[in-house]
């Protein structure tokens, strides 16, 4: 669905490699984990070869089961020698960090920095905040500022627990740098670069002294398990290391669930809103990216009956995934999987709506707007369009997709329409886009794209260019659809305040404040929800209840790397990935958390195909025990659907 990057979540467990044998803390050796150049866990005094030194206030302290850790309070720091073989050509750095600063501290904190010997004063840095003020509030991995090789995300390190940060890189024509947080790849930048140089300075821990932009940024954190490799670990290897946290069950439990338990202990459930008849009002939404709902009436019946039995009251079935429609229409070709069925005259969407409404369930057809999955309609994309995308800067495409969605609102008694993939999905580079961009901004599109990660006029122009094109789709669809069906709920799936997606034209906060969008499904598929990000998003909307959290029912992991204790949760496989159903109790905990922190907003899950019977039963027996009508945004308690 959703381009999580975010990507779909992976298991987040603690990375721990024993330096000498490359084994997992006494377990069997992991194939392919060779190449460690430096390993510091601070349980033993760092050897002389590492050249470890620390400032006066930096200390090595015990930390419970974790052993010893390095404590860098305030602006204290430490330094180690960059090991032989370490270079910008290829490598990996991984460490665990726990902030000592407060939740409200928005200042920058340098985790580590180092100067490269490239003759241009290039530097490496990993930091919470950089290039202030634009870069404040972002987690950065800067491999080389001179080569413009870096990646980042809007992210605040958790002040209540340890976080594992891993970065990898590879130079060459297919060069890249990648940033992982708790086992999940959260940012990546691809570009050709040489990387043909090694360190010039020591590696500074908790200080920006290794950079050329020294601003006396703070440290203020605990550090442990620092590892440097002479090669980039693969995504599977990063995950493999994390999955070995099951060697310490107590740490695993705390890492997976403590944040939720602590939040739930702080208060009681917020009472559900009720209508004039005393019936509970709450949006309980299930997304379904699969096509199965449309394959037969029997399948439709099973899905609706199962949703009803689970206490859900809003169903969001995908009707357009860039490869054809799941319903009959003269405006587009049918999905090849449904072509024969649709030729019989059966209308699966019409049948679904009748069946769902009879069960008291709303239907919000789901369109992946810019996503493209086949070669039809070549006039809407060309060789310069981002991969798997239609060209949002093509007016003809925008006319097509708006008409396609309006047609559903006009012909079917739908309760809402959901818009996904509302972003450019990259940058167009065709000759037409280049000329249009130059005509509008007087700038080179290709040069601005090459520097899109740097603040300045180029990035601002790219953002304005994409925002204007994507907003044209949202604005025109909303106006025309609501003219036809005034009670229609227009919803979008988004990452509010994500600067990278804003650069691609996704401005869910602006759309809601403009009145074009009623509900924003804020996606977070990691086990541990970014509560602070959700709070910021909710506060930014004109109506805070417009935000509904959209969470995952499952995780993904390499099928060969699933820990033995997790295998009973495997429900399916997607290529080389195993689908692991989340604990039903965790889903119930999510609902309670949403009620306490974001009352009136409801909750949504992705997605139906991966929801297990155990999860459905547990939700109905617990948090969805009392039936509810799907509360509309801004409903003060006197209404509700049907």
C-alpha positions in Angstrom: 0.0 0.0 0.0 1.6 2.4 1.1 5.2 3.1 0.4 6.1 3.1 4.0 8.8 5.2 4.5 8.3 4.4 5.0 8.0 0.7 4.3 6.1 -2.0 6.0 7.4 -2.7 9.5 10.0 -5.2 10.4 10.9 -6.8 13.7 12.8 -4.3 15.8 15.2 -6.1 18.1 18.6 -5.2 19.5 21.8 -5.6 17.3 24.6 -7.3 19.2 27.7 -8.8 17.5 30.6 -10.2 19.5 33.7 -8.7 17.9 36.1 -11.6 17.9 34.0 -14.4 16.6 31.2 -12.5 14.9 28.8 -14.5 16.9 25.6 -13.3 18.5 26.5 -12.9 22.1 27.5 -16.5 22.6 25.2 -18.0 20.0 26.1 -19.5 16.6 28.1 -17.5 14.2 26.1 -15.6 11.6 27.3 -16.3 8.1 28.4 -13.2 6.2 28.9 -11.0 9.3 32.7 -10.8 8.7 34.3 -7.4 8.3 34.0 -5.8 11.7 36.7 -3.2 12.1 35.9 -1.8 15.5 33.7 -3.1 18.4 33.1 -1.2 21.6 30.6 -2.5 24.2 32.3 -0.8 27.2 32.0 -3.9 29.3 35.7 -4.1 29.2 38.2 -1.2 29.2 38.6 -0.2 25.5 41.9 -1.5 24.2 44.9 0.8 23.5 44.5 0.1 19.7 41.2 1.9 19.7 42.8 5.1 21.0 39.7 5.6 23.1 39.7 8.9 25.1 37.0 10.8 26.8 36.4 14.3 28.2 36.4 14.8 32.0 32.6 14.5 32.5 32.2 11.4 30.3 32.1 8.2 32.3 31.5 4.5 31.7 28.7 3.3 34.0 26.7 0.1 34.6 23.3 -0.2 33.0 21.5 -3.2 34.5 21.3 -6.3 32.2 22.9 -4.3 29.4 26.3 -4.2 31.1 28.4 -1.1 31.0 27.6 1.9 28.7 29.3 5.2 27.9 27.6 8.2 29.5 28.0 11.5 27.7 26.1 14.2 29.7 25.7 17.8 28.5 28.4 18.5 26.0 30.8 15.8 27.0 32.4 13.7 24.3 34.7 10.8 23.6 36.9 9.9 20.6 38.3 6.7 19.0 40.8 6.1 16.2 39.2 5.4 12.9 40.2 1.8 12.2 42.4 0.7 9.2 40.2 -0.2 6.3 37.4 2.2 7.1 36.6 4.4 4.1 33.8 6.2 2.3 33.9 3.5 -0.4 31.7 1.1 1.6 30.9 0.4 5.2 28.5 0.2 8.1 28.2 1.9 11.5 25.8 0.7 14.2 25.3 1.7 17.8 22.6 1.9 20.5 21.7 5.3 22.0 19.5 6.4 24.8 18.9 10.2 25.2 19.4 11.9 28.5 17.7 15.1 27.3 14.1 15.9 27.9 11.1 15.3 25.7 10.7 19.0 25.0 14.3 19.5 24.0 14.3 20.5 20.4 18.0 21.4 20.1 20.5 19.4 18.0 22.6 16.5 19.5 25.5 15.1 17.6 25.9 11.4 17.9 29.2 11.1 16.1 31.3 12.9 13.5 34.5 12.5 11.5 36.5 14.3 8.9 37.4 12.6 5.6 40.8 12.9 3.9 39.4 13.8 0.5 41.2 17.2 0.2 37.9 19.1 0.4 37.2 19.0 4.2 34.3 16.6 3.7 32.8 15.1 6.8 30.6 12.3 8.1 28.0 12.9 10.8 25.1 11.1 12.4 23.0 13.6 14.4 19.7 14.5 15.9 19.3 17.8 14.0 21.7 19.4 11.6 21.9 22.4 9.2 19.7 24.3 11.6 17.1 25.7 11.5 15.9 23.8 8.4 17.3 20.5 9.7 16.1 20.8 13.2 13.9 17.8 14.3 15.4 15.4 11.7 17.6 12.4 12.2 20.6 12.7 9.8 23.1 10.4 8.3 25.6 12.5 6.3 28.2 10.3 4.6 29.9 13.2 2.7 28.6 16.8 2.7 30.9 17.7 -0.3 29.5 14.8 -2.4 26.0 15.6 -1.2 25.5 12.0 -0.1 23.2 12.0 2.9 19.7 11.0 4.0 17.4 12.0 6.8 13.8 11.7 8.2 11.7 13.9 10.6 12.4 11.9 13.7 12.9 12.4 17.5 14.9 9.7 19.3 12.8 8.1 22.1 13.8 9.6 25.4 12.3 6.7 27.4 14.2 3.7 25.8 17.2 2.6 23.8 17.2 3.0 20.0 19.5 1.2 17.6 20.8 3.4 14.8 22.5 1.7 11.8 23.9 3.3 8.7 25.3 1.7 5.6 26.8 2.9 2.3 28.3 1.9 -1.0 30.1 4.1 -3.5 30.2 3.7 -7.3 27.8 4.2 -10.2 25.0 2.6 -8.0 26.0 4.3 -4.9 23.7 4.8 -1.9 23.5 5.6 1.8 20.9 4.1 4.1 19.6 4.9 7.6 18.0 2.3 9.8 16.2 2.9 13.1 15.5 -0.2 15.3 16.0 -2.5 12.4 13.8 -0.7 9.9 15.2 1.2 6.9 13.7 4.6 7.2 15.7 6.7 4.7 17.8 6.1 1.6 19.6 8.2 -0.9 20.9 6.8 -4.2 23.5 8.6 -6.3 26.8 7.9 -8.0 29.9 9.0 -6.0 33.6 8.0 -5.7 34.1 7.5 -2.0 37.8 6.9 -2.8 39.1 8.3 0.5 39.6 7.4 4.1 39.5 9.2 7.5 41.5 12.3 8.2 40.4 12.7 11.8 39.4 10.6 14.8 35.8 9.5 15.2 34.2 11.8 17.7 31.3 10.4 19.9 28.9 13.1 21.1 30.5 16.0 19.3 30.5 17.8 16.0 34.2 18.4 16.2 34.8 16.1 13.3 32.7 18.3 11.0 33.3 21.8 9.4 30.1 23.1 10.9 31.0 23.1 14.6 28.3 24.7 16.6 29.0 23.2 20.0 25.9 21.0 19.6 25.1 18.9 22.7 25.7 15.3 23.4 23.6 14.2 26.4 23.1 10.5 25.8 24.1 6.9 26.7 26.0 5.0 24.0 26.6 1.3 23.7 27.5 -1.5 21.2 29.4 0.7 18.7 30.3 -1.4 15.6 32.2 -0.3 12.5 32.3 -2.6 9.4 34.4 -2.4 6.3 31.4 -3.3 4.1 27.7 -2.4 4.0 25.5 -4.9 5.8 22.5 -5.9 3.8 19.0 -5.2 5.0 18.7 -8.9 5.9 21.9 -8.8 7.9 20.7 -5.8 9.8 17.5 -7.5 10.6 19.3 -10.7 11.5 21.3 -9.0 14.2 18.1 -7.4 15.6 16.2 -10.7 15.7 18.8 -12.1 18.1 17.4 -10.0 21.0 15.3 -13.0 21.9 18.5 -14.1 23.8 17.3 -11.6 26.5 13.5 -12.2 26.8 13.1 -9.4 29.3 14.8 -6.8 27.1 12.7 -8.1 24.1 9.5 -7.6 26.1 10.4 -4.1 27.2 11.5 -3.1 23.8 8.3 -4.3 22.1 5.7 -3.3 24.6 7.0 -1.1 27.4 6.3 2.2 25.7 2.6 1.1 25.2 2.2 -0.2 28.8 3.6 3.0 30.2 1.3 5.2 28.2 -1.8 3.2 29.1 -0.9 3.3 32.8 -1.1 7.1 32.8 -4.8 7.4 32.5 -8.2 5.8 31.9 -10.1 5.1 28.7 -11.9 8.1 27.3 -15.6 7.3 27.2 -17.0 6.8 23.7 -19.1 9.5 22.3 -22.8 8.7 21.9 -25.7 9.8 19.7 -29.1 10.9 21.0 -30.2 7.2 21.3 -27.2 6.4 23.5 -25.5 4.4 20.7 -21.6 4.6 20.8 -19.9 6.5 18.0 -16.4 5.5 16.8 -14.7 5.0 13.5 -13.5 1.5 13.3 -11.9 1.1 9.9 -10.4 -1.8 8.0 -8.4 -1.3 4.8 -8.4 -4.0 2.1 -5.7 -3.8 -0.6 -6.6 -7.2 -2.0 -9.0 -7.8 -4.9 -10.7 -10.8 -3.3 -13.8 -8.8 -2.3 -14.7 -8.4 -6.0 -14.2 -11.9 -7.2 -17.6 -13.3 -6.2 -20.7 -12.6 -4.2 -19.8 -15.4 -1.8 -16.5 -13.8 -1.1 -18.1 -10.4 -0.6 -20.6 -12.0 1.9 -17.8 -13.7 3.8 -15.8 -10.4 4.1 -18.7 -8.3 5.3 -19.9 -11.0 7.7 -16.4 -11.2 9.2 -16.0 -7.4 9.5 -19.4 -7.2 11.2 -18.4 -10.0 13.6 -15.3 -8.2 14.5 -17.0 -4.9 15.3 -15.7 -2.9 12.3 -18.0 -0.3 10.8 -16.0 1.2 7.9 -14.6 -0.8 5.0 -12.1 0.7 2.6 -11.7 -1.7 -0.4 -9.2 -0.9 -3.1 -11.0 -0.4 -6.4 -8.1 1.1 -8.4 -4.4 0.1 -7.9 -3.0 1.4 -11.2 -3.7 -1.7 -13.1 -7.4 -1.4 -13.9 -10.8 -1.0 -12.2 -12.4 -3.5 -9.9 -15.9 -2.3 -11.1 -17.5 -1.7 -14.5 -16.7 1.7 -16.0 -16.4 3.2 -19.4 -13.5 5.5 -18.3 -10.8 2.8 -17.8 -9.9 -0.7 -18.6 -10.9 -3.4 -16.1 -8.4 -5.1 -13.8 -7.2 -8.2 -15.8 -8.1 -10.5 -12.8 -11.8 -9.3 -13.0 -12.2 -8.9 -16.7 -14.2 -12.1 -17.3 -16.4 -11.5 -14.3 -17.2 -7.9 -15.3 -18.2 -9.0 -18.8 -21.0 -11.1 -17.3 -22.7 -7.9 -16.1 -22.0 -8.4 -12.4 -21.1 -5.2 -10.6 -19.0 -6.2 -7.5 -18.9 -2.7 -6.1 -22.7 -2.2 -6.3 -23.2 -5.6 -4.6 -20.6 -4.8 -1.9 -22.2 -1.5 -1.0 -25.7 -3.1 -0.7 -24.3 -5.9 1.5 -22.3 -3.6 3.7 -25.0 -1.1 4.2 -27.4 -3.8 5.2 -24.8 -4.8 7.9 -24.4 -1.2 9.1 -20.9 -0.8 7.5 -19.8 2.2 5.5 -17.9 1.7 2.2 -15.2 4.1 1.1 -13.7 2.9 -2.2 -9.9 3.3 -2.3 -7.9 4.7 -5.2 -4.1 4.6 -5.4 -4.1 7.8 -7.4 -0.6 8.2 -8.8 0.5 4.5 -8.6 0.9 2.7 -11.9 1.2 -1.0 -12.3 0.9 -1.7 -16.0 1.7 -0.1 -19.3 -1.8 1.1 -20.3 -2.3 4.8 -20.9 1.3 5.6 -22.1 0.1 9.2 -22.7 0.0 9.6 -18.9 3.7 8.8 -18.4 6.9 8.5 -20.4 10.6 7.6 -19.9 11.1 10.5 -17.5 8.3 9.7 -15.2 9.2 8.2 -11.8 9.1 4.4 -11.7 5.7 2.9 -11.2 4.0 6.3 -11.3 1.8 8.4 -13.5 3.0 11.9 -14.3 1.3 14.3 -11.9 2.5 17.2 -14.1 0.6 15.8 -17.0 -2.7 17.7 -17.1 -4.3 15.0 -19.2 -3.6 12.4 -16.4 -5.0 14.7 -13.7 -8.2 15.1 -15.7 -8.4 11.3 -16.2 -8.0 10.3 -12.6 -10.3 13.1 -11.2 -13.0 12.0 -13.7 -12.5 8.3 -12.7 -13.0 9.0 -9.0 -15.9 11.5 -9.5 -17.6 8.8 -11.6 -17.7 6.4 -8.6 -19.1 9.1 -6.4 -21.8 9.9 -9.0 -22.8 6.3 -9.8 -22.6 4.5 -6.5 -24.1 5.4 -3.0 -20.7 5.4 -1.4 -20.1 6.9 2.0 -16.6 8.2 1.2 -13.7 8.0 -1.3 -10.2 7.3 -0.1 -7.2 8.7 -2.0 -3.8 7.1 -1.6 -0.4 7.6 -3.3 -1.1 11.3 -3.4 2.4 12.4 -4.3 4.7 12.6 -7.3 6.6 9.4 -6.2 9.8 11.1 -7.3 10.7 13.7 -9.8 9.7 13.9 -13.5 12.8 14.3 -15.8 11.2 14.3 -19.3 11.9 17.1 -21.7 8.4 18.5 -21.3 8.8 18.7 -17.5 12.3 20.3 -17.9 10.9 23.0 -20.1 7.8 23.7 -18.0 9.9 23.9 -14.8 12.4 26.3 -16.4 9.5 28.4 -17.7 7.9 28.6 -14.2 11.0 29.0 -12.0 13.8 30.0 -14.4 15.8 27.0 -13.0 17.2 23.7 -14.1 15.0 20.9 -13.0 17.7 18.3 -13.2 20.2 20.4 -11.2 17.6 21.1 -8.5 16.7 17.4 -8.3 20.4 16.5 -7.8 20.5 18.8 -4.8 17.0 18.2 -3.5 18.2 17.1 -0.1 19.8 20.5 0.6 17.8 23.4 1.9 17.5 26.4 -0.5 15.8 27.8 -3.5 16.0 24.6 -5.5 14.3 22.4 -2.9 11.7 25.1 -2.4 10.9 25.3 -6.1 10.6 21.5 -6.4 8.2 21.5 -3.5 6.1 24.2 -4.9 6.0 22.5 -8.3 4.8 19.2 -6.9 2.4 20.7 -4.4 0.6 22.6 -7.1 0.2 19.6 -9.3 -1.0 17.2 -6.6 -3.3 19.8 -5.0 -5.0 20.3 -8.4 -6.2 16.6 -8.2 -7.4 16.9 -4.6 -9.1 20.2 -5.0 -11.0 19.4 -8.2 -12.0 16.0 -7.1 -13.3 17.2 -3.7 -15.3 20.1 -5.2 -17.0 18.0 -7.9 -17.6 14.9 -5.8 -19.2 16.9 -2.9 -21.3 18.8 -5.3 -22.8 15.5 -6.4 -22.8 13.9 -2.9 -22.6 16.6 -0.2 -22.3 14.1 2.7 -19.3 12.3 1.1 -16.2 11.8 3.2 -13.0 12.5 1.3 -10.1 10.9 3.0 -6.4 10.6 2.2 -3.6 8.3 3.4 -0.6 10.3 4.4 2.4 11.0 6.6 1.6 14.5 8.0 4.6 16.8 8.4 7.0 14.4 6.6 9.3 16.8 4.8 10.2 14.3 2.1 6.6 13.6 1.2 5.8 17.3 1.3 8.6 17.7 -1.2 6.7 15.2 -3.4 3.5 17.3 -3.1 1.7 15.6 -0.2 0.3 18.3 2.1 -2.5 16.5 4.0 -2.5 19.2 6.7 -3.0 22.0 4.2 -5.7 20.0 2.3 -7.7 19.5 5.5 -7.4 23.1 6.6 -8.6 24.1 3.1 -11.7 22.0 3.5 -10.9 19.7 0.6 -10.3 16.6 2.9 -12.4 15.4 5.8 -10.2 12.6 7.2 -6.5 12.0 7.1 -5.4 8.5 7.8 -2.0 9.0 9.4 0.1 5.9 8.6 2.5 4.3 11.0 3.1 0.6 10.4 5.9 0.1 13.0 5.1 -1.7 16.2 6.0 1.3 18.2 3.9 4.2 17.1 5.5 7.6 16.9 3.1 9.2 19.4 4.8 12.6 19.3 4.5 12.8 15.5 0.8 11.9 15.8 0.3 14.5 18.5 1.9 17.2 16.3 -0.2 16.2 13.3 -3.5 16.2 15.2 -2.7 19.6 16.6 -2.1 21.0 13.2 -5.5 20.1 11.7 -8.4 22.6 11.7 -10.4 19.8 13.3 -8.1 17.5 15.4 -10.6 14.7 15.0 -9.8 14.7 11.3 -6.8 12.5 12.0 -7.2 8.8 12.3 -4.2 6.6 13.0 -3.7 3.8 10.5 -1.8 0.9 11.9 -0.6 -2.5 10.7 -1.9 -5.9 11.7 1.3 -7.6 10.8 5.1 -7.4 10.4 7.5 -8.6 7.7 10.7 -10.5 8.2 13.0 -12.7 6.0 11.4 -16.1 6.1 14.8 -17.7 7.0 15.4 -15.4 9.8 12.2 -15.6 11.8 13.1 -16.6 15.4 11.8 -19.9 16.6 9.5 -18.3 19.2 7.8 -16.1 16.4 7.1 -18.9 13.9 3.6 -19.6 15.2 2.7 -16.0 14.1 3.6 -16.6 10.5 0.5 -16.5 8.4 1.8 -16.1 4.8 4.8 -15.4 2.7 5.4 -12.5 0.2 8.4 -13.5 -1.9 11.3 -14.1 0.6 9.4 -12.3 3.4 7.4 -14.0 6.1 4.2 -12.3 7.2 4.0 -12.3 11.0 0.6 -11.5 12.6 0.9 -9.2 15.6 -0.3 -10.2 19.0 -4.1 -9.6 19.2 -3.5 -8.0 22.6 -1.2 -5.4 20.9 -4.1 -4.4 18.5 -6.4 -3.9 21.5 -3.7 -1.8 23.1 -3.6 0.4 20.0 -7.3 1.0 20.2 -7.1 2.0 23.9 -4.2 4.3 23.2 -6.1 6.0 20.4 -9.1 6.5 22.6 -6.9 8.1 25.4 -4.6 10.3 23.2 -6.8 11.1 20.2 -10.4 10.9 21.3 -13.0 11.2 18.6 -10.6 10.1 15.9 -11.3 6.4 15.8 -8.7 3.9 14.6 -7.9 2.1 11.3 -6.0 -1.1 10.5 -4.1 -2.2 7.4 -5.1 -4.6 6.0 -8.0 -7.1 5.8 -6.1 -10.0 4.1 -3.5 -10.1 6.8 -5.9 -9.8 9.8 -6.2 -13.2 11.5 -9.3 -14.7 13.0 -7.6 -14.5 16.4 -7.1 -10.7 16.0 -10.7 -10.3 14.8 -12.1 -12.3 17.7 -9.9 -10.6 20.3 -11.0 -7.1 19.2 -14.7 -8.0 19.3 -14.3 -9.6 22.7 -12.4 -6.6 24.1 -12.3 -3.1 22.8 -15.0 -3.6 20.1 -17.3 -5.5 22.4 -19.9 -2.7 22.3 -21.2 -2.0 18.8 -20.6 1.5 17.4 -21.7 3.7 14.5 -19.0 5.3 12.5 -18.6 8.8 14.0 -18.2 11.5 11.4 -15.5 14.2 11.8 -16.7 17.0 14.1 -19.8 15.0 15.2 -20.6 16.3 18.7 -22.7 13.4 19.7 -26.0 14.1 18.2 -25.6 12.2 15.0 -23.8 9.4 13.4 -24.3 7.2 10.3 -27.5 5.3 9.9 
